[in-house]
Amino acid sequence: MSLLDIHVLGSPILRQETQRVDTIDAGLRKLVDDMFDTMHAAKGVGLAAPQVGRRERLAVVDADDTRLVVINPEIVHFEGRVKGEEGCLSIPEIYADVERHARVIVRAQDIDGKWYEVEGSDLLGRCLQHEIDHLHGRLFTDRLSLLKRRTAMKEWEEEKLNYPKLLRVLPVGDLPPERDAASAG
């Protein structure tokens, strides 16, 4: 397993629509494993393929004690509205309250290509919506009011100086302990 570089705000791939996954092969399985490792090393709860420079309609989630691979996901039901704080691995150190659906049902394929539905509310629901947005070239800042977006972008102008190539490179030492031992050999 390995850690992947995370594209940060300004990288064009974050604004592109992803492509449907038609084949699940060894390469895709490795990508999923690497995405989980990267997400955990970055201390996130979700990560979408565009964030690691890929165009597949794929995300990984580990929130509210639920670990999911979501391939070709779509929200098939939603209800209510709720505001909550969000951040993003592609916009480090920037946080804002974002209004989302209070409860969603997402239909997706798992790593074996089997279709399933998952109900999400609280952190899981918010995370699923956030990652699905990524698959359509949207970021959480797009859901902010004009004033809040301007404030967040002003903060980002300063923060992005830490990412001159628009990439967030995680040090190998950030691998989860069980992966660190495996990669040392």
C-alpha positions in Angstrom: 0.0 0.0 0.0 1.1 3.6 -0.5 0.0 7.1 0.3 -1.2 9.2 -2.6 -0.7 12.9 -3.1 -3.9 14.9 -2.4 -4.8 17.6 -4.9 -5.8 20.9 -3.3 -8.1 23.7 -4.3 -6.8 25.1 -7.6 -6.0 21.8 -9.1 -8.2 21.4 -12.3 -9.1 17.8 -11.6 -11.2 18.8 -8.6 -13.6 20.7 -10.9 -14.1 17.9 -13.4 -16.9 15.4 -13.7 -15.8 11.8 -13.0 -16.4 8.8 -15.3 -18.5 5.9 -14.5 -16.6 2.7 -13.4 -17.5 -0.2 -15.6 -14.7 -2.6 -14.6 -13.5 -3.5 -11.2 -10.0 -5.0 -11.5 -6.8 -5.4 -9.4 -5.8 -1.8 -10.3 -9.0 -0.4 -8.9 -8.8 -2.6 -5.8 -5.2 -1.2 -5.1 -6.5 2.3 -5.7 -9.2 1.7 -3.1 -6.7 0.4 -0.5 -4.3 3.3 -1.2 -7.2 5.8 -0.8 -8.2 4.3 2.6 -4.5 4.5 3.7 -4.3 8.1 2.4 -7.5 9.1 4.0 -6.6 7.7 7.4 -3.0 9.2 7.2 -4.6 12.6 6.5 -7.0 12.1 9.4 -10.1 12.3 7.1 -13.4 10.5 7.1 -13.9 10.4 3.3 -11.8 10.7 0.1 -13.0 10.9 -3.5 -10.9 9.8 -6.6 -10.5 13.3 -8.0 -8.7 14.3 -4.8 -6.0 11.8 -5.6 -5.8 12.8 -9.3 -8.1 10.1 -10.6 -11.3 10.4 -12.8 -13.1 7.3 -11.6 -16.6 7.8 -10.0 -15.3 6.3 -6.7 -15.0 7.4 -3.1 -14.1 5.8 0.2 -15.7 6.6 3.5 -15.0 5.7 7.2 -17.5 7.6 9.4 -19.8 6.7 12.3 -18.3 3.2 12.5 -19.2 2.5 8.9 -16.4 1.8 6.3 -17.6 2.0 2.7 -16.4 1.8 -0.8 -18.9 3.7 -3.0 -18.5 3.2 -6.7 -20.9 5.0 -9.1 -22.9 6.4 -6.2 -26.1 8.3 -6.4 -28.5 9.8 -3.9 -31.8 8.1 -4.4 -33.7 9.7 -1.4 -33.2 12.6 0.8 -35.1 14.5 3.5 -34.7 17.4 5.8 -32.0 20.0 6.1 -29.3 20.5 8.7 -26.2 22.7 9.1 -22.9 21.4 10.3 -19.2 22.2 10.1 -17.2 20.7 7.2 -13.6 20.7 6.2 -11.9 19.0 3.2 -8.7 17.2 2.7 -8.3 19.2 -0.5 -8.7 22.5 1.4 -6.6 22.0 4.5 -7.3 24.1 7.6 -10.5 25.8 6.1 -13.8 25.0 7.8 -17.3 26.3 7.5 -20.9 25.5 8.3 -22.6 23.8 5.4 -26.3 23.0 4.9 -26.9 19.5 3.7 -29.8 17.0 3.7 -30.4 15.6 7.2 -30.8 12.1 5.9 -29.9 10.4 2.6 -30.1 7.0 1.0 -27.3 6.3 -1.4 -27.2 3.6 -4.0 -23.7 2.4 -5.0 -21.6 -0.5 -6.0 -19.1 -2.1 -3.5 -15.6 -3.3 -4.4 -17.1 -6.6 -5.7 -19.4 -4.7 -8.1 -22.6 -5.6 -6.1 -25.2 -2.8 -5.8 -26.3 -1.8 -2.3 -28.1 1.0 -0.5 -26.9 2.7 2.6 -28.8 5.2 4.8 -26.8 8.0 6.2 -27.5 10.8 8.7 -25.3 12.7 11.0 -21.6 12.4 10.0 -22.1 9.5 7.6 -24.8 11.3 5.7 -22.8 14.5 5.5 -19.7 12.6 4.4 -21.5 10.7 1.7 -23.0 14.0 0.3 -19.6 15.7 0.5 -17.8 12.9 -1.4 -20.6 12.6 -4.1 -20.2 16.3 -4.6 -16.5 15.8 -5.3 -17.4 13.2 -8.0 -19.3 16.0 -9.8 -16.6 18.6 -9.5 -18.2 20.5 -6.5 -16.5 21.5 -3.3 -18.1 22.3 0.1 -17.2 26.0 -0.5 -19.6 26.0 -3.4 -22.4 25.5 -1.0 -21.5 28.6 1.1 -23.2 32.0 0.9 -21.2 34.6 -1.1 -19.9 36.3 2.0 -18.8 33.0 3.7 -17.2 31.8 0.5 -15.2 35.0 0.2 -14.0 34.6 3.8 -13.0 31.0 3.2 -11.2 31.9 -0.1 -9.3 34.7 1.6 -8.1 32.2 4.3 -7.3 29.7 1.6 -5.1 32.3 -0.3 -2.8 32.3 2.6 -3.0 28.6 3.3 -2.4 27.5 -0.3 1.2 28.9 -0.1 2.0 25.7 1.7 1.1 23.7 -1.4 3.1 25.3 -4.3 2.4 22.5 -6.8 -1.3 22.3 -5.6 -0.5 18.9 -4.0 -0.6 17.8 -0.4 2.2 15.3 0.1 1.8 13.1 3.1 5.0 11.8 4.8 5.4 8.1 4.9 5.5 8.2 8.7 1.8 9.1 8.6 0.9 5.5 7.5 -1.3 3.7 9.9 0.9 1.5 12.2 -0.2 -1.8 10.7 0.6 -0.4 7.2 3.9 1.1 8.3 5.2 -2.3 9.3 4.0 -3.9 6.1 5.7 -1.2 3.9 9.0 -1.4 5.8 9.7 -4.9 4.5 
